[in-house]
Amino acid sequence: MPSPNWHLTLMFFGNVSDEMHEGIQKALDVFTFQKSFLLSLNELDAFPHKNRARVLWIGVDKGKQELYRVATELRSHFREKNIAFDPKPFVPHITISRFKKPQDIEAYSEKVGSLGSATLAVNKICLFKSSFINGSVAYEIVQEVGLTC
């Protein structure tokens, strides 16, 4: 997955109708976001497990509580607006790759170990549309909402 496709998912809506898409955008327009914050990254991991990885991701260290707060507030807001979303628990991570066939990344992740002190500024929330094009996922930003300084 090319780095422009790396992302941190706060919520997942799945396939949505045009009407639902419009409702999601309107709900984001009226949502009050918190201040921007910093994230630091830690180790490589995978879903569902390192020895049969389908999704490779980087975990979040510093900023995890802020991410939980944003995700919790967003989910509550969308519940109040009766907009359905995937209810799976939020796991703060940045998705960096997807595998068509399960991979064993256990040895690779041990070699890489900790990612040191990589830090990112979180200053906006983006609504993405994902599409499958020629067997790969492409992401398109359809709305951005800035966090306050």
N, C-alpha and C positions, 0 to 999 in steps of 0.2 A: 504494500500500500504506500503510494508516494506520500511524503510528509505533508503536502497540503490536505490530505485526507485524514490526518491524525485528528482525533477529536475526543472530547470528554462528554459523555452523554449524561445529562441530568434527568431527562425523561425521554421515553420512546412512545410515539403515538401509533406506529404501524401504518398500514394503508389507510388513507383518509380521503373522504369525499371533498369536492371543492367547497361545499358548505361548511364542513368541519374545519377545513384548512382556514377558511375565513374566520371562523369562531376562535381558533387557536391564535391567529394573528391579533384579533381584537382583544382577546384576554391578555396577551403579552403587552399590548399598548397601555392597558390600565393597571398593570402590575407595578407595584412600587419596589424597586430593587435596592439592595443595600450598597454599601461602599465597595469599591474595588479592593482587591487583596492580592497577596502573593501566594504562589504554590511552589513547593519544592518537591522534586521527584525522587523516588528511591529505587526500587528493584523491578526487574522484569518478572512478569507472571503470565498466566494463561488461563483461559476458560476452555473447556471445563476443568482441565488439569494439565500440569506441565508435561506429563508423559503422553497425552493425547490432545494437544492444543489445537483448537480451531480458531481462537482469537488470541493474539499476543498483545499484552498491554504493559504499561509502566504505571506502577503504583504512586500514590500521592502521599507525601509525608506532611510537611508544613502546609497549612491551609485546608486540611481535611475537615475540620469543624465548620469552617466557613462554607465549604462545599455542601456539607450535610444540611446546614441551615438553608442555603439557597434551594437545594433540591426539595427539602421538606416544605418550605414556604410555597414554592411553585406547585408542588403536588396538591397542597391544600387549596390553593387558588383555583386550580383547574377542577378539582372536585366540586368546589362551590359553584363553578360555572357549568357543571354537568358535562364536562368534556372528558371522554374516556382516554385512558393511557395505560400502558403496560404497568401492572402493579408490582413487578419484581423489585426486590429491595435495591436501593441505590448502593453501588460499590464505586467509590471514587478512583478512577483510573483513566488513563489516556490510551485509547485503542490505537495501535500502530501497525497492526497487520492482521489479515484474515487468511486462513489456509483452506483450500478446497478439500484437501484430505488431512485428517489429523496428523500432527507432527509431534515428535518427542523433542522438546526443547530443554529438558532437565539439565543436560550437560552444558549446553550453551548458556543458560541463565546463570549457572554456577560460575562459569568463566567470566561472564560480564560482572556479576556481583552487584554491588551498589553502584548507582549512577552518580555518586558524588553529590555535589551541591547545585545541580541544575535548578534554576529558579525561573518561574514564569509569572508575569503579571496577568491577573484576571480582571479585565476592565470592560467586558461586554458579554452578553448572552446572545447566542445566535440560534435561530430556527433554521434547520437544514432540511432540505428535501434530498432523499437518497434515491438513486435510480441504478438499475443494473444495465450496463452498456457493454456489449461484447464479453459477457461473463465476469465483469468487474464492477465494483460499486463506485459510483461517482456521487459526490456531494455538492450541493448547490446551496449557498446561503440565500434564504428568501426574506429574512428579517433579522435586524440587529437592534439590540437594546443596550445602551450604555449603562454601566454602573457609575455611581457618583464617586468623586475623588475624596 
